[in-house]
Amino acid sequence: MAILIELTKSAGVELLAGLLPRGPAWDSRQPFLAELLEALDTALMEAYNRIVDMLKEADPRLATQTLAAWLTAWGLPATGESLPVTTEGQRALLVGKVTAQGGQSREYYLQVVRTILDDDAAVVTITERPYGAVFAAWVSDAWDLVVGVPLMHHWWVSVPIGPASPKWAAIESILDLTRPAHTVVTLVEA
């Protein structure tokens, strides 16, 4: 993460003076130019520092002014839940939601399914196979899809319940929402 630095008035004047053309007519020590640079510096530094503030807001760990928009975008609070009272608590809830991604880890997804089943000892397996053709390099036109359905991976997730169980639909929807990129998920009864 890049470190964002707010500029002070004197640093801004020095930066603006460095942008002046070379020559005796543009010497920043001349009273008129010095006053002009200071006047420009005030407005430019306010704008620059505001941009730095907004860049900090792009990180959910630091958001304060845009925290409500972040929470709405991530669907928080969930239906029937309430937000923590403190800003730190709301930020922690948001960061937990944003970082709750399993990547390609099968263990993460196995635990997600076990959590929905409310059984940490449930026998859940994920079998991965290529979906159609094995992923390989190829020559193509610029308009061809980079990854088509035949080049996706296919997960068969076997669970100890049947399609009649209400948890079946919950598992299907959660896996569909959080599955790894380029992966097709099929739920099967164990």
PyMOL commands that set and color helices and strands:
alter all, ss='L'
color gray80, all
select helices_A, chain A and resi 9-18+24-26+31-57+67-73+87-99+106-117+149-151+166-178
alter helices_A, ss='H'
color red, helices_A
select strands_A, chain A and resi 125-130+153-159+183-189
alter strands_A, ss='S'
color yellow, strands_A
deselect
rebuild
show_as cartoon
